[in-house]
């Protein structure tokens, strides 16, 4: 059904519009923006006076590949959730799986550098499943520098994936930080030739380990300058930590020189990854300013007691998900570091949302729930449910650092524009021009807040009153529409 949103505060970051007016959605697109619009008699008219209406949020960094997880993200204002830092392989299988299951939100994937390398190094056949990617993080043989033949092989695999609809190349360099830096330059040349962006979890900073072959952020800006590729720096907050000012200064200089560098951040002092990650080895923690007790197992809540226990779990279950506290949000200095990552000019909000799991009686782990509300006991990071609401709470409502217009620019418009060159399907997202996709969020600013915590990470955000994906309501009156699965694939242009 077509929809007329009547009398809301309509915000369009593309045109700078911020005024009380009407928005008409028809045939899955924005049909009109203007005062006192009329519509056919079968149009649903919704009074949104006092509410904010804008383009739905585009999350460039979501590892959520389930209906349950996407519903949590819908309650956080997200209409398009893309896994671009890690990616999946084969891309055709990843897209087919999502289409077969159905998705509330739009979805898409990058070509997975880590899975391509694992295939080239180990003959490990890629599986389009994030748990398979997590298992790789504690497997060292794919993380070494490639031989010339291995390099040619994985570069060819990535090129094939770009041709099959991948939205760029996802590079988990932080998990293979002793690999040859020349490989990253060659990968970037491939991306530049294909007019595709890269999405990099950078290798460790020089401050964390002076033995690193190259500082992670320096490597990214060097590749951008030398190859002309569009380089996206993932979660600068969690890879830069208390060195954020140095890294942001480096990015400033790179952008001022004309390099195509973009950056993202999320508003939490803790991250989440597999316990087998290179940088969580006991001897690496001091360089990050943390101890084993900074790590908590997602599924059981166990806090790591000491180095001996850390070595044990890394050996027995390297793919297990952990929460890792890097910055103390209760500490004013650490909170200021996090704020600067979010406040940096043109910094994009991206969640790094993690899969949700439930432990069944008998110990079986499941990753999908079709009912709503979600059952209690779900395990994940609170950023899965609360990144966008928390960012708006901190940066708009509490600090006034962003206007609402700027918030929509960072949460919807800028992330969509990262993909304009690789995917014509993204050009209709992140704005409210006539003909744009009817991916729309309606927010109650008086009640908007995040509610997910580390103890209860699947509590949905509140204040998202309505959410439309291609004109179909996914959230209505603050509740999930349980039979709505209107999400469509976002593909790279072959």
N, C-alpha and C positions, 0 to 999 in steps of 0.2 A: 504494500500500500504506500502511495506517495504521502509525504508528511510536510506540513507547514508548521514551523517553529515560530510562534508568535511572540514578539515583544521582548526578546532576550537581548542581552548585551553581546553583540556579535563582534568577534575579534578575528581578523584575518591578517596574519603576519606578513603575507606577501604584499598587500597594499597599504598596510598600516591602519586599516579600519579598526575602530573601537567605538561603537555607538549602539544605541538602542534601535533595533530594527527587526525585520522578519527574514527568515531563511526558508526557502522552498526546496525540498528534495523530491526529485521525480526520476523514475527509471534508473535508480541507483546513482544519480549524479546531482550536483548542485544545479538547480534550475533557475533560481533567481535569488537576489539579495536586495531588499528594499522595504520601504515603508508601506504599510497597509496593503500587503500583497493579497491577491485573491487566487483561489485555486478551485479545480473541479469539485463537485459535490462529494465525490467518494474519497477525497483527501482527508487524512487524519490531521486535525488541527490541535496543536499542543501549546498550551499557555506556558511560556518559559520566562515570564516576567520575574525579575530579580535574580535570574540565573545567567551564567556565562556560557556562550555558545561558540565553539571554535573547531578547527580541524583536529581529528583524533591524533593521539600521540604515536609517533613512529619510533619503535625501539630497535636500534641497530644491533643490539647485543643481548639476545635472549636465547638461553639454552632450554627453554620450555617447549617440549614437543608433545603436549598432551592437551586434551580438552580441559581437564581440571586446571592445569597451569595457565592456559590461556584465559579461562574464566577469571582467575585471580587477577591477571593483567588487565582484562576488560574492566574490572572494578577499580582499577588504577588509572583508567583513561586511555589505555593503549588500543589502537585499532589495527596496527600492523606490527608483528613481532618477528624479527629476522635474526637468524643465527649466523653472524658474519665473522666473529672473532675465531671460532673454532671451525665452523662449517661442518658439512657432512659429505660423505662420499660412499657410493656413487650418487650424484645429484639427482639423476632420473629416479632412482629408487626412493630417495628422501622425499621428493615431491609426490611421487605416486603413493607412498605410505600416508602422507598427510591428507591427500585428496580422498583416499579410501576411508580413512577414519572420520573425516570431516573436521573442520576447525572453526571456532567462533571468530577468529581474527585472521587477517591476511598473513601469509607466511612465505619464507624464502630462505636460501642458504648460500653461503660462499663455498668455493672449492676448498677442501681441507688439505692444507699443506702437510699436517702431521700424518694423516691417513695415507696420503700419497707417498710420503717418505717411508712409512712402515711397510707399504707394499713393495717399494723399490728396494729397501734394505733387507726385509725379512720374508718377502712373499706372503705377507699377512693380508689376506683378502679383505678389503674394506667392507664394513657393514654400516648402513645408514642409520645408526643408532647412537645416541649420545653416551650411553653407558660404555659402548665399545671405545669411544674416544677417551673417556675417563680412564679406562683400563690401560690405555697407551701411555698415560702420563708417568707411570712408574716403570715403564719398559725402556731400558737405556739404549738398546742397540739401534733404534731408529734415530736417536738423538745425537749421535756422533756426526762428524763431517762426512759428507757423501763422497764416494769415488766418482770419477768423471762419468762412468757409465750409469751409476745410480742417479747422479744428478740429471743426466739427460732423460732418464726414465721418468723421474717424478715431475720434471718440468713438462714432459709430454702428457702425462696424466692430467696435470693441472690445466694445460691448454685444452685438452679434450673436455674437461668439466666446464670450462668457460663456454665452450661451444654448445654444451648441453643445457645451459640456462643458469649457471652459477652467477652470483651477484658480486664477483670479485674473488679474491684469494684471502682466506683466513690463515693467519700465520701465528702459531703458538711458539714464537721464538723463545719466550721465557722458560719454556720447558725443554729446550735444546740449546742452552746458551753457550755450549762449547763448540757448536758447529762453525764452519768456516764463514766469516762475514761476506766473502765473495759470492756465496750462494744467495744471500739476500739481495745483493745487487742484481744478480742474474734473474731472480724471481721478479724483481721490480721492473726490469726491462721487459719481461714477458707481459706483466700487467699493463705497462704503458702502451705496448704495441696493441694490446687487446682493448684499450680504452676502458679498463676495469680497475677499480680501486683495490688496495690492499688494506687489511684490517689486522693490526699487529698487537699482540701482547708482547711488549718489548723484552729483550733479555735484560739481565740485572744491570743496575747502574754501577758506575765505577766506585761510588761511595760504599755500596753494599759489598763489593768484592773487587779489589784492584786488579785481580788476575783475569777478569773477564776480557775476552778478545777485543771487545769494543763496547763502550757505554751504550746501553740499550736505546736511549732517546737520541743520542748522537748518531747511531746507526740509521735510525729512521729518517732523520732530516738529511743525512748524507745521501741516502738512496733517493729521496725526493729531489734533491738538487741535481744529482748526477743522471737520473733517468727520466725525470719529468713525470713520474707516476704520481697518481693521487694516493697519498698515504694517510691512513687514519690511525691515530694513536689511541688504543683502547684504554679504558679505565686509568687515566693518568693519576687519579687519586691513590690507587692501590699499588701502582708500580713506582711512584715517585715519593710517597710518604712524606717524611720531614725534609726532603730535598725538592719539594714542589716548586719553590721559587726559582731555583736554578734551572729546572726543566722547563717551566713556563717561559723563562727568559730565552732559553734556547729556541723554543717554538716560535716566540715573537720574532726573533731574528730570521728564522727560516721563512716565515710567512711574509715578513717585510721584504725579503729578497725575491719573492715571487714563487716560492715553492708551494705545491698544492698539499698542504698539511692541515688535517682537521683533528679534533680532539674530543674525547668524551669523558664524563665523570659520573659517579653515583654518590649518594649522600650518606654513606655508612663508613664507620671506622674499621669494620671487619669485612674480610673477603671470604670466599669459599672456593675450594678446589680439591683435587685428589691428594691424599696424604703422601703419595709417592712422588709428588712434584720435586724437581731438582732443587728448587730454592727452599724446600722445607726439610732438607737434610739437617741433622743436628748441628753440624759444623757451620751451616749457613745462617742460622737464626740470629746470631749476634750482629751480623751485618745488617739485618732488618730491624734490629732493636727489639726483638721479641725473645721469648723463652718457650720451652715445650708447653708450659701451662697456658700459653696463649692459644693453644689448639684444642678444639672440642669436636668430638665425633658427632656428625649430624644425626645418625640413626639411633645412637644410644645416649647421647649427652655426656659421654665420658670425657673428662678433661685430662689431657696427657700429663702424667705425674712427673716424668723425668726423661732424660735422654735415652735410657735403656728401653723404656716403654715406647718411645717414638721410633726407635730402630726396629722394635718388634713389630709394630703395626705396619710400618713401611715395608717390611719384608713379607708379612703374611697377607696383607690386603691393600696393596698400593693404590687401588682405584677407589678406596673408600672416601666419601666426601667429608670434609672437615670445615668447620668455621675457624677462621684465623683472624684474631684481633691484632691489627697493625697500629691503629690510632685509637686513643681513649677519648671518646666523644664527651666524657665528663670533664676532661682537661681543657681549659680555655686555649692553650697553645695548639694542642692537637686539633681542636675544633676549628681553629683559625686556618690551619693547613687545609683542612677539608673544604672550608668555605672558599678559599682562594681557588681551589680546583674547579668548583662550581661557578664561581664569579668570573673566571677568566673569559675575556671577550670571545664570543662565538663558541664557547664550550657547550657541547651537546649533552643532554641528559640521556643516559643509556643504563639499563638496569643490571646487566650481567645476571639475569634471572636464572635460577637453577631448577633442575627437575624436582618435583615433589614425589616423595615416596611414603608408603605406609607399610608397617611391618605387621603381617597377618599372624594369627595364632599358628604356631608351628614354625615361625621364623621366616616365612616367605615374604619377599619384598615385592610390592606392586607399585606401578607408576601411573595408574589411571583410575579415576573415579568419575562415573557419568552422572551421579546424583549431585544435587545442590540443595542446601549448603554442603560444603565438603565435610566428610566425617572428621572427627577430632583425631589428633595424633599424627598429622602429616608432618613430614620432615623436609625442611628446605631452609634457605636463607631468607630473612624477612624482606630483602630487596626484591624478591620475586613478587610479593604482594604490594609493596609500599613505596617503590623508588620514586614514582612520579608525584604522588600525593605528598611524600615527605619533602621532595625538592621544592614543590610549590609552597608548602607550609614554611620551610626555612627561608626561602629566597624571596617570596612575594609577601606572604601573610605576616611573618614575624619580623623579618629584617628590612623589607622594602627594597632589597638589592635589585630585584627585577620588577618591572611593571608586568601586568598581565599580558600585554602585547609581547614583551620580551620573553616571557615564559613560553608562550605558544611558538615563538620563533625558535627557541632552543629545544622544545619538546616535539615539535611537529615539522616546522618549515625547514630548518637547517638539516636535520637528519635525512629528510626526503631528498634534499638537493645533493647530498653526498652520492646518491645513486642515479641522478638524472642521466649521466652519460652512458652508464652501462645498461640501464633499464628504462625504456620509454614508458613502461607501466607505472613508474614512480612519479612521473611528471604531473599526474593528477592528484597527488597526495600532499598533505601538509599545508593546504591553502583552501580558500573558499571562492575561487573564481568560478564563474558560470561554466559548467562542463566538468569541473573537478569531481573526483570520486566523492560520493556521499559517505565518507568516513568522518563521523562527527561525534564530538563529546559535548555534553551539557553538564556543567558543574555548578553546584551550590557553594559559593565561596564562604558562606557562613558556617558550613558544617564540614568543609573539606579537611581531612586529615588522614594520615597513615595510622594503622592500628596493629600491624604485624610487629611482633617482638621476637627476640631470639628464643624465648621460651615457648612462644605461640606464634610461629611464623606464617601460618596460613589464614590469619585474620584479615579479611578483605578491607581495603581502604573504604572510607565513607565520603560522601559528598559528590560522587559521580551519579547524577540523577538519570541520565540517559546516555546511551552509546549506540551509534549506528555504524554498521559496516556495509558498504554499498547500499545504504538506505534501509537495511534491515535492522530492527532493534535487537541488540544483544543484551543491553541493560535497559530496563524500563522501571521508572519510579524507584531507582536505587536497588533493584533486584535483577539477577540474571534471568534472561528468557531461556529456559532450559532446552527448548526445541530449536533454537537458532544456531545454525552452523554455516553462516554465509561467507566465511573466510575463503579467499582465493589465492592462488599462488602468485608470487611476484618473481618473474623470471628475468634473467639477463637476456639481452638481445643477441641472438646467435650471429 
